[in-house]
Amino acid sequence: MKRHVLAALGLATAFAVPAHAEDPVRVGLLLPFSGVYAALGNDIEAGFDLGLETFAPDSGFEVIREDTEVKPPVALAKTRKLILQDKVDVIAGVVSSGVLGAVRDAVHGAGVPLIVANAGNDDATGSACSPWITRMSFSNGQVNRPMGQWLHDQGITRVFTLAPDYAGGRQMIGGFVEGFTAAGGEIAGQEFTPFQKTQDFGPYLAKAKASGAQAVYVFYAGSEAISFVKQYDSFGMKAELPLYGSGFLTSPLYVNAEGPAAAGVVTALHYVPTIDTEENRAFVTAFEARTGRLPSEYAVQGYDSARALVEAAATGARGRAGLGEALRQVQFTGPRGQTSIDPATNNIVQPIYVYETVQGDDGMTQKILAELPARPDAANGCEMAPVAN
């Protein structure tokens, strides 16, 4: 039925993927289906399944699903099973940067292509890059760096930053600070809160209020984002200190749990469901028909990961080395706009959208304020070699 929805919009493009029942492309889908990030894993899976259905409805892809439980040792064991026992041609998924770090050497050493459908750790396409790892999601710095210039262009020159104290939080804020200070901005203060342990943000908000900043820029995600946004609103901070941040703060996946407290918050992300293009309208319609909900950034990452795999296979590439090399050359216009892979790092190149969360007819929604140009990350120590046959 989703295929018919896309066809009606003239966007159902199937790729000719040579398929043989005795020799399908074996795909390991490595995601958290339980634990704290289960909702993210389920959204990526739904997007991935829709992508295969949309772009390769009659093709030979065999998907083997494994639950990482968001535990690096479990993920490593499941990765080894997929490589050695299931003999997959390619792995897709990985939500947590900790899990990505745990499985990196296993896929690199075995020469198995990994399509990263979420984990944003900058090092994975920087100093720890691999020709076998291709990212179809985002990198932590990429989402935040352009927001520094944009915010300065709005006349805001002093900002206080907040984020949880772990690698992802520090990289997210580091990207923003890099862009903001390069534009001439000043960081009035910076705090990192205990990760997944902070219940009361009041002391940190008091520091922000006393800092002399004109605005606050933060990264929080999941349950921490919901708590932070609600507390920021209840402290009456938004009128004095407008709240900006990484778009994960007001993700479509849980923005309705934040409710009216999220109204007026301005953030930046690589995808929101209100992008006004034919490709995105088709995706949103099909995803809603499949799941009964709007797609999040996690869903589009799964969807585009499946499309990248299908397009790589459509070149005639087969086997681990063939698919690994083909994945590095994929480019297409999808729901989030023109996307491609930077051959210097295997990181995705994509536009970033600045949006304000506003009240809509059926809950909170996203009003796009600006589309920031796609720019590749710096190599940051990556020395990319060709995929070895």
N, C-alpha and C positions, 0 to 999 in steps of 0.2 A: 504494500500500500504506500509506503514511503517512497518507493521507486516511482510510483505513478504520480505522487505529489511533485517530485522533482521534474519528471518528464513534462508535466503540465506547465511548469515554469521554464521549460527549455534548458534545464541545467543538469539533466541526468546523463552525464558523460561516462560511459563504460569504457574501460581500456581493454585492449586485446591482450589478455594474459594467457600464453600457452599453458594449458592445464591437462594433466594426464592423471587419471584416477590412481594409477600405481605410483605416481611421483609428485604428490602435492608439495607446495611450499609449506613447510612446517614452522609454525610461529609459536613461540612461547610468550604468553601474556602474563607479565610479572607485576602484580599490583597488590595493594592492601585491600583485601575483601573483608577483613576484620580489624578491630583496633581503632585507634583514634582517627585514622585517615580513611576509614572504610567508605565514607560518603564521596571522597575524592576519587578513590579507586573505582567505585561504581559508576561515577560520571564519566571517567576516562573509558571504562569498558563499554558503556552505552554508546559513546561517540565512536569508538573503534569499530564496534559491531555495525553501526550505521554506515561508517565509511566503507567497510568491505561490501556491505549490501548495496551501497550506492554505486561504487566505482568498479566493483568486480562481482556482480551478482551470480555469474555462472562460472567463476574461476576456481582453481584448485588450491584453496588455502585451508590448512588444517590448524586450528587454534587449540593450544594446550594451555590451560589457565592454572596459575599457581599463586597462592596467597603468601605475601611477604610478612604479614602480620605487623608491618612497620618495624621489624626486628632485623638488624643487619646480619646476625648469624643465621637466622632462618632464611633470609633472602639469599645468602651465599649458598646454603645447602640446596635451595630450590633451583638456583641458577646452575649449579653443578649437575643436578638431576636433568634439567632441560638440555644441557649441552651433551652430557655423557650417556644418559639413559634414553632420553626422548630424541636425541640427535636432531634438534631443531636447526633450521637454516638461519633463523633470525629471532631475536628477543625484542619485545616492545613493552613499555611501561615504565616503572620505577617512579614513585612519588617522592620519597624522602631522599634528601641529599646524603644522609648517613647510609642509606641502603645503596645509593649509587657509588659511594666511596668503597663500600664493602665488596661490591661485585665487579668493580672496574678491572682489577687485575685478572679476574677469572675470564671475562669475555675477551679482554685484550690478549691474554696468553693463549686462549683457545682459538682465536681468530673467528669469533662469532659476532656479527653485526648487532649492535644494540641501538634501538630507536628510543631515545629518552622522551617520554611523554609528559614529564612534569619537572623532576628535580632540577633546581636552578643553580646549583653550586657553580660559581664562576670558574673554579679550578678544573671542572670536567671538560671545559673547552678552552682551558688556559694551560697552566703548568702540568696538569695531569691529562691532557688531551690524548686521544687515541684515534687512529684512522678507522677503528671499528665502532666508535661511538658517535652517533649523529643525533643532535638535539632538535626536536620538533616542538619545543615548548617555549622557553625563555631562559635567559640567564639573569641572575639577581641584579647585577649592575645595569643590564640593558633596559630593564623596566623602569628604573629610577633615575638614571643619569640624565636623560633628556628633560625630565621634570625640573631639574635644577635650573636650566636655562630658561624654561618656560615660566617658572615662578618668578625669576628675577625680571623677566620681561613684563610681568604684571605690576612691577613697582615694589615688590617685596624684597628687601635687602638684608633683613635679619630674621633668622629662623632658629627655633629650638627643635631638636630631634629626639625621638623616642623609639625604641625597638626592643624586642626580647634579646637577652644576652646568649646568643648562640651564633654559629657561623652564618646562617642564613640572614638573621637580623642585622649582623654587622656588615655583611656584603650589601644588603639592600640599602642601608643608610649610607654606607661608603660610596655607593654609586651616586646617590643624590648629592652628597656633600661634594664629590668630585665635580659634578656638573654645576652646582650652585656656586661654589667658590671660584671656579674657572670663569663664571659669568660676572664675578665681582661681588658675590654675596658673602655675608658673614654669618657664621654659626654662633648664636648667642649662648648656647648651652647644649649639652648632649648627655643623655642617660640611657643605660641599658638595663632593663628590668629582668629579674630572675625568670627564666623561660618556663612557662606552664606552671608557675608557682605564685605569680602575682595576682592577688585577689583585689587589693585596694590600690588604685592608681593615684589616689589623692595626693600623697606626698610628692609624686613626680609632676603632677599637674600644677601644684603650688610652685615648684621650682620653675616650671615653664612660664607661669604667670609673672613671676618676679624677675625674669631674665631680661626683660626689655625687648623681647622678640616681637615681631609683627605677625608671626604665624607659627604654627606647629606642624612639623612634618613627621609622619610615623610610618612604621611597618608593623602591622599585626595581622594575624590570619586565624581562621577558625574560631574557636570559642574565646580566645583572647581578644580577637577583633570585636566580637559582639560585646564583651564586657567593657572594653576600652571605649567604644563608640557611645555606649549607654552612659558610662560614667562621665565622659567628656561633656555630654549633653546635660546631665543632671547637675554638674558643677557650674553650669551657665557660662562655659568658656567660649562658645562659638561666636558670640557677639563681639567679644574683645579680641580673641585670638582665633582667626579662622583655621580650620583643620584641613590639612592636605596630607596626602600619603600615597603609598603604593596601592594599586587597585585591589589587592587582596584584602585590604581593610574593609571594603564594601562589596565583596564578591557577590555576583548574582546567586551563588549557591546558598548564601545565608543572610543576605541583606534584609530580607523580610523579617528575620529574627531580631534585627537591630531596630526595625520599624522607623517611626518618625525621627528618632535620634540621629539617623544617618542623613536626614535631609540637609542639603547645603554642603555636605562634605565633598571636596574635590580631590580626585585621585587619578592615577594613570595606570593603564594596563594595556596589554596587547590584544585584548578582545573584550567586547561587551555585546550582548544580544541585540542592541539597538543600532548597530552599524547598518547604514542605509545603502546596501548594495544588493543586487540580484542574488549573488552567491550566498550572502548571509541570510537573506529572507528565505531562500530555499532551504538552507540548513536549519534555521529556526523552526520552520514549518514542519520539516521532516522529524526533527528531534522531539518537538512537542507531540506530534502524532504517535511517536514511538513510546515516549515516557510520561506524557502528561505534564511536563514542566519545561521551563525555558532552559536552554543550554548555558552552562557556565564556561569560564576559560578552560576548565579541566575537560569538559566535553569536547570542545573544539580541538584541544590538543590530541585527544584520542582519535577524533575524526581525521585530522590532518596527518597523524601518524599512519593510519590505515591507508590514506590516499598516497602518501609518500612510498609506502611499501608496494602498493599496487602499481604505481608509475615506474618504480624501479624494476619490478618484475616484467612490466610491459615492454621494456627495452630488450627482453630476451635473456636478461641476467638470471643465472641460476647458481645455486650453491652459495656457500657463505661468502667467499671472496667476490663472486660476481655481484651479489646483492649488496655487499658492503661498499663496493666501488660505485655502483649505480645510485645508491642512496645519497651519496655525497654530491650528486649532480642534479638532484630533484629541484624543480622550481615550478610554482603554479600560483594562480590567483584563487584564493579560497575565501572562507567566511571572514577572515581577519584582514584580507587584502593580499597584496603581492608578497609571497614568501619565497625564500630561496635559502640555500645553504652556503655559508662562507667557506670556500675550500681551504682557507688558511687555518681554520679552527674546527670545522664541522658544526659550528653553532648556527642557529637559525637567524636570518635577517628579516625583519618585519616592522611594520609601522607600530607606533605606540599612540594610544588614544587617551586624551585628557577628558574626564567626564565628571559631571556633577550628579550626585544622587538626589532624585526628586520624587515627590509623591505622585504616583500614577493612578489610573482608574482601578487597577487590580493589585495595588501594593507599590513598593518602592521600585523605581526604574532609573535608567541612566540617560542623561542628557549630554551628548558629546559636545565638548567645547572646542576641541582642536585635535587634528591628526598630525602627530609629529613624525618627521621623515624617518624611514628605516635606515639605520646605520649599523655596520658590523662592529662588534666588540674588537678592541685591540687584542693582539695575539697573547699577551700576558704570559709569555714563556712557552707557548705552544710551538712545538716543532713537528709539523704534520708530515708524515711519510705516506707514500701510496699504500693501499691495501696489498698485502703480500699474498700471492697465490700459493 
